[in-house]
Amino acid sequence: MATNDIPVVSFFKRLLDPFIIWGMLVLLTFVYEEEFTGYYLVLMIISYFISSYVFEQTAIYRRWRDGNLLAYIRDTFVGWGIIVVVLNLIGYASKLSDHYSEQVILTWFIVTPFVLLTSHITVRLIADRIRDRGGQRSAVIVGANDTSLKLIRRIKDFPYLLIDVRGYFDVRNDDRIQEGMGARLGDISDVANYARNNHIEMIFISLPMSAQPRIREILDDLHDTTASIYFLPDLYIFDLMQAHFNNVGGIPVVAICESPFSGVDSVVKSASDFVLASIILLLLSPLMIGIALAVTVTSPGPAIFRQRRYGLNGEKIVVYKFRTMKVSEDGSRIEQARIDDPRITRIGALLRRTSLDELPQFINVLQGRMSIVGPRPHAVAHNELYRKLIKGYMLRHKVKPGITGWAQVNGLRGETEVLEKMQKRIELDLYYLQNWSIWFDLWIIMRTAWVVLRRDNAY
């Protein structure tokens, strides 16, 4: 989640406000039974650019941060009034206004600011409930200095950032610093253990550039966590996963270990997963029923095998598969499937070769536990083993695990009998995180169909 804005504010700026402005225009053309011509489409495009600029300049999104409701309402109407004036001037100068219904445009001008305010207040109430129920992102600070102290004060001033600062780590135990920054949680060397044991989601590193070797040691330790890492001050020196400039309440930070799915990208990813999973389950439900019956009839045990895996941010989830073995291993030691594995049933061998055993995971997608494309989830026992052996292993949990992934379509399916194979798989998983786009997902899905047809490395 990017920190350059409060999550709901980013939602307004990039998605909700443009959707409302456009949606009201389209809706009113239907209400007044007007034809939605290309001229209305031009008006939508122009209004998007003008409204984005005007609302930013009139500071309505900053009013949200400040919690000043009256000023927020005032600036919304003032900003929309400026937009109306500019649109009228453009329409008059270009003669575009001749192509629009006066009823539609007048109603649009009057109704839209009220709808904007209603949506903002509704989402604000939802954000309040999320905050009151503890839906905040846990955070710690590494390094006690003027910059980190200012950051903590800003976070306290802007509660809608939804950040809960647990305390700070520093070699000093200065009472003056502690008074402003909260509890000292330990020495800087303790931060990785604390983050792992307390499920910390955000870590802000505020150390001088002269401490670069120490910073690199901290980053190496933190690679075994799922925390998003941000560096203060405004110096872009680390080329890590999804590195980019951001700010928290106006304080500059550099994200050096962030999830690729934030803001609109998160919405696009979740929506595409839900739609595709729903369609696939609907089309393949007869086949899945037939497979379930075949598994149950041909060997004793349940049709669905449930196994604990690590999901988003390293949280444990339960993943579904059609049972392909005579045993259901889910303990501290799990033996990977191998060629001619005697544990695999006859129907199970067919399901594994065709990857049909993975179909129940589309239910995991609808549950929000998995994605269609992403790093494949490993058994908990395997995670606990490889996170100690492979640097950056846990970074793959910055996103939801996938039914298919970049590693799988590049031949790294099946057993990883040597460490080098797992290392290569992790390299490809991290490459996916660094280069994600919706088109990359579609390419992986197409490649997956080809790999399944070839039936490579599946047994």
C-alpha positions in Angstrom: 0.0 0.0 0.0 1.6 3.3 -1.0 1.9 5.8 1.7 1.8 9.0 -0.4 -1.8 9.4 0.6 -4.3 8.1 3.1 -5.8 5.0 1.5 -9.3 6.5 1.1 -7.9 9.8 -0.2 -5.9 8.0 -2.9 -9.2 6.1 -3.7 -11.0 9.4 -4.2 -8.3 11.0 -6.3 -7.7 8.1 -8.7 -11.0 6.2 -8.9 -14.1 7.4 -7.0 -14.3 11.1 -7.8 -13.7 10.6 -11.6 -16.2 7.7 -11.6 -18.9 9.9 -9.9 -18.3 12.8 -12.2 -18.5 10.6 -15.3 -21.2 8.4 -14.0 -23.5 11.3 -13.2 -23.2 12.6 -16.7 -23.9 9.2 -18.3 -26.9 8.7 -15.9 -28.5 12.0 -16.6 -28.3 11.4 -20.4 -30.5 8.3 -19.8 -32.8 10.1 -17.3 -33.5 12.8 -19.9 -33.5 10.3 -22.7 -30.7 12.0 -24.6 -28.4 10.2 -26.9 -24.9 9.7 -25.4 -22.8 11.0 -28.3 -19.1 11.4 -28.8 -19.4 14.9 -27.6 -20.3 13.7 -24.1 -17.3 11.5 -24.2 -15.1 14.5 -25.0 -16.7 16.4 -22.1 -15.9 13.4 -19.7 -12.3 13.5 -20.7 -12.0 17.3 -20.4 -13.7 17.2 -17.0 -11.4 14.6 -15.7 -8.2 16.6 -16.3 -9.8 19.9 -15.1 -11.3 18.4 -11.9 -8.0 16.5 -11.1 -6.1 19.8 -11.2 -8.6 22.0 -9.6 -9.4 19.7 -6.6 -5.7 19.3 -6.0 -5.1 23.1 -6.0 -8.1 23.9 -3.8 -6.7 21.4 -1.2 -9.9 19.4 -0.6 -7.8 16.3 -0.1 -5.6 18.0 2.4 -8.8 19.2 4.2 -9.6 15.5 4.5 -6.3 14.9 6.2 -6.8 17.8 8.6 -10.3 16.6 9.5 -11.8 20.1 8.9 -15.3 19.1 7.7 -16.7 22.6 7.1 -13.7 23.7 5.2 -13.8 20.4 3.3 -17.5 21.1 2.2 -16.7 24.7 1.3 -13.7 23.7 -0.8 -15.6 21.0 -2.6 -18.3 23.5 -3.7 -15.7 26.2 -4.6 -13.6 23.7 -6.5 -16.6 22.4 -8.4 -17.7 26.0 -9.1 -14.3 26.7 -10.7 -14.7 23.5 -12.8 -18.1 24.6 -14.0 -16.8 28.1 -15.0 -13.8 26.6 -16.9 -16.0 24.1 -18.7 -18.5 26.8 -19.7 -15.6 28.9 -21.1 -14.3 26.0 -23.1 -17.7 25.1 -24.3 -18.4 28.7 -25.4 -15.0 29.2 -27.1 -15.1 25.9 -29.0 -18.9 25.9 -29.7 -19.0 22.4 -28.1 -21.9 23.6 -25.8 -24.2 23.6 -28.8 -24.0 19.8 -28.9 -25.3 19.2 -25.3 -28.7 19.2 -23.7 -29.1 22.2 -21.4 -31.2 20.1 -19.0 -28.5 17.4 -18.7 -25.6 19.9 -18.3 -27.5 22.1 -15.8 -28.6 19.2 -13.7 -25.1 17.7 -13.8 -23.6 21.0 -12.6 -26.0 21.2 -9.7 -26.2 17.5 -8.5 -22.6 16.4 -8.8 -21.0 18.3 -5.8 -23.7 16.9 -3.5 -23.1 13.3 -4.8 -19.3 13.9 -4.3 -19.8 15.0 -0.7 -22.2 12.2 0.1 -19.7 9.6 -1.2 -16.8 11.2 0.7 -18.7 11.4 4.0 -19.8 7.7 3.6 -16.3 6.5 3.0 -15.1 8.7 5.8 -17.5 6.9 8.2 -16.3 3.6 6.9 -12.7 4.7 7.5 -13.7 5.7 11.1 -15.1 2.3 11.7 -12.0 0.6 10.3 -9.8 2.7 12.6 -12.0 2.2 15.7 -11.9 -1.6 15.1 -8.1 -1.6 15.0 -7.8 -1.7 11.2 -4.5 0.3 11.3 -1.2 -0.6 9.9 1.4 -1.4 12.5 4.7 0.5 12.2 8.0 1.0 14.0 10.8 3.6 13.6 14.5 2.7 13.3 16.6 5.6 14.5 15.7 8.5 16.8 16.3 11.9 15.4 14.5 15.1 14.3 13.3 13.6 11.1 11.7 10.5 12.7 10.3 12.7 15.5 8.6 14.9 12.9 7.2 11.8 11.1 5.7 10.5 14.3 4.1 13.9 15.0 2.6 14.0 11.5 1.2 10.5 11.9 -0.5 11.6 15.2 -1.8 14.7 13.6 -3.4 12.8 10.7 -5.3 9.8 12.2 -6.7 8.9 8.7 -3.3 7.7 7.7 -4.4 4.6 9.7 -0.9 4.0 11.0 -0.2 2.7 14.5 3.4 3.5 15.5 4.4 0.9 18.2 7.7 2.7 19.1 11.3 3.1 18.0 14.6 1.4 17.9 17.9 3.2 18.7 21.2 2.6 20.4 20.4 5.5 22.8 17.9 5.6 25.6 17.3 9.4 25.8 14.4 10.4 28.0 13.9 13.6 25.9 13.6 11.6 22.7 11.4 9.0 24.3 9.0 11.7 25.4 8.3 12.7 21.8 8.6 9.3 20.1 7.0 6.9 22.5 8.4 3.6 23.7 11.9 2.5 23.0 11.6 -1.1 21.8 15.2 -2.0 21.8 18.5 -1.6 20.0 18.6 -1.3 16.2 19.8 -4.9 16.0 16.5 -6.0 17.6 14.2 -4.6 14.9 14.0 -7.7 12.6 13.1 -10.1 15.5 10.5 -7.6 16.8 9.0 -7.2 13.3 8.7 -11.0 12.8 7.2 -11.7 16.2 4.7 -8.8 16.2 3.6 -8.9 12.5 4.8 -5.3 11.9 3.6 -4.1 8.5 5.7 -0.8 8.1 9.2 0.0 9.1 10.6 3.5 8.7 14.4 3.7 8.7 15.7 7.1 9.7 19.5 6.8 9.8 22.2 9.1 8.4 23.9 8.1 5.1 27.1 7.6 7.0 25.5 4.6 8.5 25.0 2.9 5.1 26.8 -0.4 6.1 24.5 -0.6 9.1 21.5 0.1 7.0 22.4 -2.7 4.6 22.7 -5.1 7.6 19.2 -4.1 8.7 17.8 -4.6 5.3 19.4 -8.0 5.0 17.8 -9.0 8.4 14.4 -7.5 7.3 14.3 -9.6 4.1 13.1 -12.4 6.3 9.9 -10.4 7.2 6.9 -9.2 5.2 7.1 -5.6 6.4 7.1 -2.8 3.9 10.3 -0.8 4.4 10.7 3.0 3.9 13.8 5.0 4.1 14.2 8.6 5.5 15.4 11.1 4.4 14.6 11.8 0.7 17.6 9.8 -0.9 17.0 7.1 -3.4 20.0 4.7 -2.9 18.6 1.2 -2.7 17.5 -0.6 -5.9 15.1 -3.1 -4.3 11.5 -4.3 -4.8 9.1 -1.6 -6.1 11.3 1.3 -5.0 9.7 4.7 -5.4 9.3 8.1 -3.8 6.4 8.7 -1.5 5.4 10.8 1.5 3.6 10.2 4.8 1.7 13.2 5.9 4.0 15.5 3.9 7.2 13.8 5.2 9.3 12.5 2.3 10.1 8.8 2.4 11.5 6.3 -0.1 9.8 3.0 -0.4 12.5 0.4 -1.0 10.5 -2.8 -0.4 6.9 -2.4 -1.3 4.1 -4.4 -2.7 3.4 -3.8 -6.5 -0.4 -3.7 -5.7 -1.3 -0.3 -4.3 -4.1 2.2 -5.1 -5.8 1.6 -8.4 -3.5 -1.3 -9.2 -4.8 -3.2 -6.1 -8.4 -2.6 -7.3 -7.6 -3.8 -10.8 -5.9 -6.9 -9.6 -8.6 -7.8 -7.1 -11.4 -7.1 -9.6 -9.8 -9.2 -12.4 -9.2 -12.1 -10.0 -12.8 -12.1 -8.9 -14.3 -11.9 -12.4 -12.0 -14.5 -13.9 -12.4 -16.9 -10.9 -16.2 -16.6 -11.0 -16.4 -17.3 -14.8 -14.0 -20.3 -14.5 -15.8 -21.9 -11.6 -19.1 -21.4 -13.3 -17.9 -23.0 -16.5 -16.0 -25.9 -14.9 -18.3 -26.7 -12.0 -19.6 -29.9 -13.8 -16.0 -31.1 -14.3 -15.1 -30.4 -10.7 -18.1 -32.3 -9.4 -17.0 -35.3 -11.6 -13.4 -35.1 -10.3 -14.6 -35.0 -6.7 -16.7 -38.1 -7.2 -13.8 -39.9 -9.0 -11.4 -39.1 -6.2 -13.8 -40.3 -3.5 -14.7 -43.5 -5.3 -11.2 -44.6 -6.3 -9.4 -44.2 -2.9 -10.4 -43.7 0.8 -10.4 -40.2 2.1 -11.9 -36.7 1.3 -12.1 -35.3 -2.2 -10.6 -32.0 -1.2 -7.2 -31.8 0.4 -6.7 -28.9 2.7 -3.2 -27.7 3.5 -1.8 -24.7 5.5 0.3 -22.3 3.4 1.6 -18.8 3.9 -0.5 -16.1 2.2 -0.3 -12.3 2.0 2.1 -10.8 4.5 3.0 -14.2 5.8 -0.4 -15.0 7.3 -1.3 -18.6 7.4 -4.1 -19.6 5.0 -5.8 -22.9 4.1 -5.4 -23.8 0.4 -7.7 -26.3 -1.4 -6.7 -29.0 -3.9 -8.2 -32.2 -5.1 -6.6 -35.0 -3.2 -4.0 -36.8 -5.3 -2.3 -38.9 -2.7 -3.2 -41.7 -0.2 -1.8 -39.5 2.6 -2.7 -35.9 3.6 0.6 -34.4 5.0 0.4 -31.0 6.8 2.9 -31.3 9.6 6.3 -30.0 10.4 7.9 -32.2 7.8 6.4 -32.7 4.3 8.0 -34.7 1.6 7.6 -33.2 -1.9 6.0 -35.3 -4.6 8.6 -37.0 -6.9 8.5 -39.2 -10.1 6.8 -42.5 -9.6 5.8 -41.5 -6.0 4.0 -44.5 -4.5 1.8 -42.1 -2.4 0.1 -40.8 -5.6 -3.2 -42.5 -6.5 -4.0 -43.5 -10.1 -6.6 -40.7 -10.6 -4.2 -38.4 -8.7 -1.4 -38.9 -11.2 -3.8 -37.8 -14.0 -4.9 -34.8 -12.1 -1.3 -33.7 -11.3 -0.2 -34.1 -14.9 -3.1 -32.0 -16.2 -3.0 -29.6 -13.2 -6.7 -30.3 -12.6 -6.0 -30.9 -9.0 -5.5 -27.1 -8.6 -9.0 -26.2 -9.7 -10.4 -25.8 -6.1 -8.0 -23.0 -5.6 -10.3 -20.7 -7.6 -12.5 -20.9 -4.5 -9.5 -19.5 -2.6 -9.4 -16.7 -5.1 -13.0 -15.8 -4.5 -12.3 -15.9 -0.7 -9.6 -13.3 -1.2 -6.9 -15.6 0.0 -5.2 -16.2 -3.3 -4.8 -14.6 -6.7 -4.9 -16.3 -10.1 -1.4 -15.1 -10.9 1.3 -14.8 -8.2 4.1 -16.8 -6.5 2.9 -20.3 -5.8 2.2 -21.0 -2.1 4.5 -23.4 -0.4 3.7 -25.6 2.5 4.4 -24.0 5.9 7.1 -26.6 6.6 8.9 -25.7 3.4 8.6 -22.0 4.1 10.2 -22.4 7.5 13.1 -24.3 5.9 13.8 -22.1 2.9 13.4 -18.7 4.6 16.6 -19.6 6.5 18.5 -20.7 3.4 17.5 -18.2 0.7 17.9 -14.4 1.0 14.8 -12.5 0.3 12.6 -15.6 0.4 9.8 -14.0 2.4 9.5 -11.0 0.0 7.4 -13.2 -2.2 4.7 -12.9 0.4 4.2 -9.2 -0.3 1.4 -10.3 -2.6 -1.3 -13.0 -2.5 -0.1 -16.4 -3.6 -1.2 -17.5 -7.1 -2.6 -20.5 -8.8 0.1 -20.0 -11.5 3.1 -17.8 -11.6 6.1 -16.6 -13.6 8.3 -19.4 -12.1 5.9 -22.1 -13.1 5.6 -21.0 -16.8 9.4 -21.0 -17.0 9.7 -24.6 -16.1 10.1 -24.5 -12.4 7.2 -26.7 -11.5 7.2 -29.8 -9.3 9.9 -31.1 -7.0 12.8 -28.8 -6.0 15.2 -31.6 -4.9 18.2 -29.2 -4.8 18.5 -25.8 -3.2 19.5 -24.2 -6.5 16.1 -25.0 -8.0 14.3 -23.2 -5.2 16.6 -20.3 -5.4 15.9 -19.9 -9.1 12.2 -20.1 -8.4 12.4 -17.3 -5.8 14.4 -15.2 -8.3 11.6 -15.5 -10.8 8.9 -14.8 -8.2 10.7 -11.6 -7.2 11.1 -10.6 -10.9 7.3 -10.9 -11.2 6.9 -8.6 -8.2 9.3 -6.0 -9.6 7.8 -6.0 -13.1 4.0 -6.6 -12.5 1.4 -5.3 -14.8 -2.1 -6.5 -15.8 -0.6 -7.4 -19.2 2.1 -9.4 -17.5 -0.6 -11.4 -15.7 -2.4 -12.1 -19.0 0.8 -13.3 -20.6 1.4 -15.7 -17.7 -2.1 -17.0 -18.0 -1.6 -17.7 -21.7 1.8 -19.3 -21.1 0.2 -21.4 -18.3 -2.3 -23.0 -20.8 0.6 -24.0 -23.1 2.7 -25.4 -20.2 -0.3 -27.5 -19.0 -0.8 -28.9 -22.5 2.8 -29.9 -22.6 2.6 -31.5 -19.1 6.1 -30.7 -18.1 7.5 -31.3 -14.6 4.1 -32.3 -13.2 3.9 -35.6 -11.3 
